[in-house]
Every structure is written in structure tokens, then in C-alpha cells.
């Protein structure tokens, strides 16, 4: 990489200023929000003194805690199922040729491109219709709730997991798998002992993405959730539309911290992956994974 | 993309006959289908079928209670797309999405260029600082602007302290625009960075050696080479901006209805599912057109 050859000094200075402006724009709101969450005053705009008052209130708020629990339950199941199915999808698309592969390849990326409002509408109508049919045929009355939320989260997470894992798979040449086969490893052994350890960082990255998507989703969840069974973002969204309160600031900060912990883990994973597999540039891999969504 | 795994079994060093090869390919095909089966079933059931259902619903009617009935198929919902209010909302959303994309591009390009031209260590550090907001909760990041732009928020207070009027930006189109740019900026930065970082900078050096000035070498070499990043970033910002719902719901007002909230209101408030379905399809159609347009425009500059 050539520094300085492509840009003159004055251009570089302007670029530097622009970079600081962008970083300020990206971070100032987050920092302000976190600062406000420690404000003792119940009027958000009047700063009195720092305190943990609203964090205490948050942990005692039954609605918030209930929504948080729902979020964690949904995210747990949605992450596990979508990671398994998404990884299998990535392996099939990247390593095999089979009938229907082209169609699957096309469908697999649609949930990423389609706007979440459309996805929400689709799933709302789908569950309404399916539950109606089930009621008519078997007489079972099912309702929207954590089940429908989890199924919906899996539906949009599979594609993201598949993209991340596939990016990892495409970087590995399959000579190692072939070597394993030459050494009389069965297919399953070759997969478990060779392929899986090599793609593990990609699988973990995909799982983290699925977890983040599930914990963050508002639009789809709002459409498929039932009375009393909402997730934390949907509950917060409802509060936010009514106005700004210190309690929301505290809950928001909690959600921000959770996101940042997840970023930390994912960056740590990528670093570990870079040293193990000796790939050209681990920042590159990270970007391939990030850029697709 | 990749060659299919070794066809013949390692135990049989016998010559590979066409029959053997054929059988191996067949076995391969079966195995691939089997591995992809869970995803196949899931995506067909919870993506393709729902998509088809929305299409079917867009031709349905409503009974006297407003409930959708799947009979008397008609084009009423599509006719309603060509009314003034829909045009207005469509136009407003389109303009806002385009402006958002342009602003994001204008700031992100020099920003990504700056990061890509740092030393590897600085580059990775700066990249981490881009990734953090990228991964952070979208709702919370949008909410932060509600705090900032509110009539009692910091911006208004600074203005008051300076002896000015309280600034009320909240619930205006400007507020929505700020929220959209803020929300989707990282989506533009990352693909741009990926394209610039991967570029062969020796080509720029060659241009300079041939006495091209900085601007010319940028225009003739760097910009065309980074075009895939521009196209990818523009699509990643334009599409979610056009369908945005959370941002206008939190930062916008009654007069700033966008496509996203209009669709949602058809389902959750007006309970006009057929019309909402038709709207969803219209939005998807526009997005498809825009994507094709971006790819065409991107290809032309190459």
C-alpha cells in the first residue's frame, strides 16, 4: 500500500478533517445517550447529578424484564437453528452441484435484500392464513407469540449465516479435504476433523450476526408478536413513540453495551481466525462478511 | 465456482469409466440436495409461500367488517396505487432515499479513502470504530437523535443559551433525513472501503508516472476501480431507506409519512390488507428497478 504517493499533503489534510467529522457524527449521539442515562433528574433535559437511579428502576420494571427475557429466549433458539441450517446451506451451495441448486441460490439471498417491512407483511399474512387453516382442519387454535417470533427470526437469519459461512468456505481450497479423503477419512470424518475447524470462525461469525439480528429486530417482530409476548426492542419502540424518558435512556444504554460486547467477541474471533488459517488479510474477511448485509 | 469433490472412491484405483463418473455425480447431487434440504424447506415455507400469499392478497377484497376475504378477485388495490396521496408518499420516499444515498456517498467516499490509505495498523483500528456503530442497535441509534433533536434537547438548549430561538427539528423531514443518513452511513462506508482497500495502487502510481495530475488519476483510475464499492454501497443504503419504517416512526411527524409507515399503517391501523399487499409489491418493484439502474450505471463507468 502506498501512503502519500496517491494523495498530496493538503488533500490528505482535508481527508483527515472529513474523517474526524464522520467519526464525531457517528459517536456523539451514542455518547450523549449514554451520558443522559446516568442523569438523576426525571426530566431528561435538566442535568442534576450522575446516578444509577434509572438502572435500578429498569431492573425493577416488570415489563422491561419480561420483554428482556422474551428477547433472550427468542434469540437463543433462533441463533442455534439458523446457524445449523445456514451453515448446511452454505456448504451445499459452495461444495456441491445438485438439482435445484440454481433456484436455491436465488432464494437464499432474497431475505437479505428484501426490506424488513415487506418481510413483516409476508409473515403476518402467512401465520394468519396457516393458523386459520389449522383451526378449520384440526380445530387447533394457535396464536402469535414467542413461537411465531422465533420462526420469523430464523427465516431472515438463515441467509445471513449462509453468506458469512460461504465467504469463509470460498477462501479455503478443498485440497485439505481431498487430502483427508486420500488418507481414507470418511466423508463425515473429513468434515468434522478438517472442514469444520477451518470454517469455525465463519460459523461463529454467522451465529453472532444471527444473534445480533434477532436481538435488534423491531419491524418483523412487531408484526408477528402476540399480546403480552413482545421482545425488548418492540417494547422499547412502543415507549419511544410516546416520548423520551430516562428509563428508555437506561434500557437503550443496556442494549448498546450488549451490541458492543458482541462486536468485541466477533473482532476477537476474526483475529484468532487470521492467525490460525493464515489468510491474506483478516480485515478483508471481516469486510466481506460485513459488506454483504 | 469450485470443482466438485473427488469423484472416484480412493479404494478403487481402477480406470474411471463414464458409468462410474456418472454414478459419482449422481451420488454427489443426492448428497448436496440432502444437505441443503432443511434450508430448502424452511425458505420455501417461510419465505416463498409468504411472498406468494402477499401477491394473492393484493387481488383480494374486504368484507363489510374490513376483514380480507379471498374471493371476488380484483385490481382495486392496484388502481388505488395511482391516486394522488400514494404518488405524494412515493415521491417523498424516493427523494428522501436518493438524497440519503447521495449524502452518505459524499461523506463516505473520502472517509473510506482516508482509512484505506493509512498504515495497516491504523487502518484496522479505524475499521473497528466503523464496525461498532454498524453492529449497534438501530432502534437505539435512532432514538438517540430523538433525544438530541427534541425541543428540550441539546441543540435547542445551545441555541437558547446563545440567545436564539429554540430549534424544533423533531418531526420534520430534516429529522428523518438525519436519522436515515446516521442509520445507514456504515452500510456505505464498508463496501467502499473493501473496494478501495483491494485496489491495485500501482495503477495510480503508473498514472502519476505518466504525468496525470492528482485529480485526473483519481477520476480516470481510482474512481472507476472503486465503482463496485460505490454500486454496492448505494444499493445497501437506497433500499433500506426507501422501505424505512423505524426512522420515520420515531423522528418523523404526521406530514412526513413515508412508504414504510404507510404500508405498516395499512396492516396495523387501517386493516386494509389487500391495499397494503399491493403497496408492498409496488415498493419491491421500484427497488428492483433501482438495483438494475445502479448496476447499469456502475457498469457504464467501467
HADDOCK unambig.tbl for C-alpha pairs under 7 A between the chains (distance, minus, plus):
assign (segid A and resid 1 and name CA) (segid B and resid 201 and name CA) 6.68 0.50 0.50
assign (segid A and resid 2 and name CA) (segid B and resid 201 and name CA) 6.83 0.50 0.50
assign (segid A and resid 3 and name CA) (segid B and resid 117 and name CA) 5.78 0.50 0.50
assign (segid A and resid 3 and name CA) (segid B and resid 118 and name CA) 6.65 0.50 0.50
assign (segid A and resid 6 and name CA) (segid B and resid 204 and name CA) 6.61 0.50 0.50
assign (segid A and resid 6 and name CA) (segid B and resid 205 and name CA) 6.87 0.50 0.50
assign (segid A and resid 7 and name CA) (segid B and resid 214 and name CA) 6.83 0.50 0.50
assign (segid A and resid 15 and name CA) (segid B and resid 110 and name CA) 5.93 0.50 0.50
assign (segid A and resid 15 and name CA) (segid B and resid 111 and name CA) 6.69 0.50 0.50
assign (segid A and resid 15 and name CA) (segid B and resid 114 and name CA) 5.84 0.50 0.50
assign (segid A and resid 16 and name CA) (segid B and resid 114 and name CA) 6.76 0.50 0.50
assign (segid A and resid 18 and name CA) (segid B and resid 111 and name CA) 6.44 0.50 0.50
assign (segid A and resid 19 and name CA) (segid B and resid 111 and name CA) 5.15 0.50 0.50
assign (segid A and resid 26 and name CA) (segid B and resid 133 and name CA) 6.98 0.50 0.50
assign (segid A and resid 26 and name CA) (segid B and resid 182 and name CA) 6.93 0.50 0.50
assign (segid A and resid 29 and name CA) (segid B and resid 144 and name CA) 5.58 0.50 0.50
assign (segid A and resid 29 and name CA) (segid B and resid 145 and name CA) 6.57 0.50 0.50
assign (segid A and resid 30 and name CA) (segid B and resid 141 and name CA) 6.72 0.50 0.50
assign (segid A and resid 30 and name CA) (segid B and resid 144 and name CA) 6.53 0.50 0.50
assign (segid A and resid 33 and name CA) (segid B and resid 144 and name CA) 5.75 0.50 0.50
assign (segid A and resid 45 and name CA) (segid B and resid 152 and name CA) 5.84 0.50 0.50
assign (segid A and resid 45 and name CA) (segid B and resid 153 and name CA) 6.11 0.50 0.50
assign (segid A and resid 85 and name CA) (segid B and resid 38 and name CA) 6.22 0.50 0.50
assign (segid A and resid 85 and name CA) (segid B and resid 39 and name CA) 5.62 0.50 0.50
assign (segid A and resid 86 and name CA) (segid B and resid 39 and name CA) 6.86 0.50 0.50
assign (segid A and resid 88 and name CA) (segid B and resid 35 and name CA) 5.81 0.50 0.50
assign (segid A and resid 88 and name CA) (segid B and resid 36 and name CA) 6.05 0.50 0.50
assign (segid A and resid 89 and name CA) (segid B and resid 35 and name CA) 6.92 0.50 0.50
assign (segid A and resid 89 and name CA) (segid B and resid 36 and name CA) 4.96 0.50 0.50
assign (segid A and resid 89 and name CA) (segid B and resid 39 and name CA) 5.97 0.50 0.50
assign (segid A and resid 92 and name CA) (segid B and resid 32 and name CA) 5.17 0.50 0.50
assign (segid A and resid 92 and name CA) (segid B and resid 35 and name CA) 5.88 0.50 0.50
assign (segid A and resid 92 and name CA) (segid B and resid 36 and name CA) 5.51 0.50 0.50
assign (segid A and resid 95 and name CA) (segid B and resid 2 and name CA) 6.65 0.50 0.50
assign (segid A and resid 95 and name CA) (segid B and resid 4 and name CA) 6.35 0.50 0.50
assign (segid A and resid 96 and name CA) (segid B and resid 4 and name CA) 5.99 0.50 0.50
assign (segid A and resid 96 and name CA) (segid B and resid 28 and name CA) 6.72 0.50 0.50
assign (segid A and resid 96 and name CA) (segid B and resid 29 and name CA) 6.88 0.50 0.50
assign (segid A and resid 96 and name CA) (segid B and resid 32 and name CA) 5.18 0.50 0.50
assign (segid A and resid 97 and name CA) (segid B and resid 4 and name CA) 6.93 0.50 0.50
assign (segid A and resid 97 and name CA) (segid B and resid 28 and name CA) 6.98 0.50 0.50
assign (segid A and resid 97 and name CA) (segid B and resid 29 and name CA) 5.65 0.50 0.50
assign (segid A and resid 97 and name CA) (segid B and resid 32 and name CA) 6.44 0.50 0.50
assign (segid A and resid 98 and name CA) (segid B and resid 29 and name CA) 4.01 0.50 0.50
assign (segid A and resid 98 and name CA) (segid B and resid 30 and name CA) 6.76 0.50 0.50
assign (segid A and resid 98 and name CA) (segid B and resid 32 and name CA) 5.66 0.50 0.50
assign (segid A and resid 98 and name CA) (segid B and resid 33 and name CA) 5.92 0.50 0.50
assign (segid A and resid 99 and name CA) (segid B and resid 29 and name CA) 6.59 0.50 0.50
assign (segid A and resid 104 and name CA) (segid B and resid 40 and name CA) 6.81 0.50 0.50
assign (segid A and resid 115 and name CA) (segid B and resid 239 and name CA) 7.00 0.50 0.50
assign (segid A and resid 115 and name CA) (segid B and resid 240 and name CA) 5.94 0.50 0.50
assign (segid A and resid 115 and name CA) (segid B and resid 243 and name CA) 5.89 0.50 0.50
assign (segid A and resid 117 and name CA) (segid B and resid 243 and name CA) 6.67 0.50 0.50
assign (segid A and resid 117 and name CA) (segid B and resid 260 and name CA) 6.43 0.50 0.50
assign (segid A and resid 118 and name CA) (segid B and resid 280 and name CA) 5.90 0.50 0.50
assign (segid A and resid 122 and name CA) (segid B and resid 50 and name CA) 4.84 0.50 0.50
assign (segid A and resid 122 and name CA) (segid B and resid 51 and name CA) 5.71 0.50 0.50
assign (segid A and resid 122 and name CA) (segid B and resid 54 and name CA) 5.87 0.50 0.50
assign (segid A and resid 123 and name CA) (segid B and resid 50 and name CA) 5.98 0.50 0.50
assign (segid A and resid 125 and name CA) (segid B and resid 50 and name CA) 6.96 0.50 0.50
assign (segid A and resid 125 and name CA) (segid B and resid 54 and name CA) 6.98 0.50 0.50
assign (segid A and resid 126 and name CA) (segid B and resid 50 and name CA) 5.12 0.50 0.50
assign (segid A and resid 126 and name CA) (segid B and resid 53 and name CA) 6.83 0.50 0.50
assign (segid A and resid 155 and name CA) (segid B and resid 43 and name CA) 6.68 0.50 0.50
assign (segid A and resid 155 and name CA) (segid B and resid 46 and name CA) 6.17 0.50 0.50
assign (segid A and resid 155 and name CA) (segid B and resid 47 and name CA) 6.99 0.50 0.50
assign (segid A and resid 178 and name CA) (segid B and resid 6 and name CA) 6.87 0.50 0.50
assign (segid A and resid 182 and name CA) (segid B and resid 10 and name CA) 6.10 0.50 0.50
assign (segid A and resid 216 and name CA) (segid B and resid 137 and name CA) 5.62 0.50 0.50
assign (segid A and resid 241 and name CA) (segid B and resid 250 and name CA) 5.77 0.50 0.50
assign (segid A and resid 244 and name CA) (segid B and resid 147 and name CA) 6.56 0.50 0.50
assign (segid A and resid 252 and name CA) (segid B and resid 140 and name CA) 5.60 0.50 0.50
assign (segid A and resid 255 and name CA) (segid B and resid 137 and name CA) 6.84 0.50 0.50
assign (segid A and resid 256 and name CA) (segid B and resid 136 and name CA) 5.99 0.50 0.50
assign (segid A and resid 256 and name CA) (segid B and resid 137 and name CA) 6.26 0.50 0.50
assign (segid A and resid 259 and name CA) (segid B and resid 135 and name CA) 6.35 0.50 0.50
assign (segid A and resid 259 and name CA) (segid B and resid 136 and name CA) 5.06 0.50 0.50
assign (segid A and resid 259 and name CA) (segid B and resid 137 and name CA) 6.52 0.50 0.50
assign (segid A and resid 260 and name CA) (segid B and resid 132 and name CA) 6.36 0.50 0.50
assign (segid A and resid 260 and name CA) (segid B and resid 136 and name CA) 6.65 0.50 0.50
assign (segid A and resid 263 and name CA) (segid B and resid 132 and name CA) 6.37 0.50 0.50
assign (segid A and resid 263 and name CA) (segid B and resid 135 and name CA) 6.61 0.50 0.50
assign (segid A and resid 283 and name CA) (segid B and resid 124 and name CA) 6.86 0.50 0.50
assign (segid A and resid 287 and name CA) (segid B and resid 190 and name CA) 6.66 0.50 0.50
assign (segid A and resid 287 and name CA) (segid B and resid 194 and name CA) 6.33 0.50 0.50
assign (segid A and resid 291 and name CA) (segid B and resid 190 and name CA) 5.82 0.50 0.50
assign (segid A and resid 291 and name CA) (segid B and resid 191 and name CA) 5.33 0.50 0.50
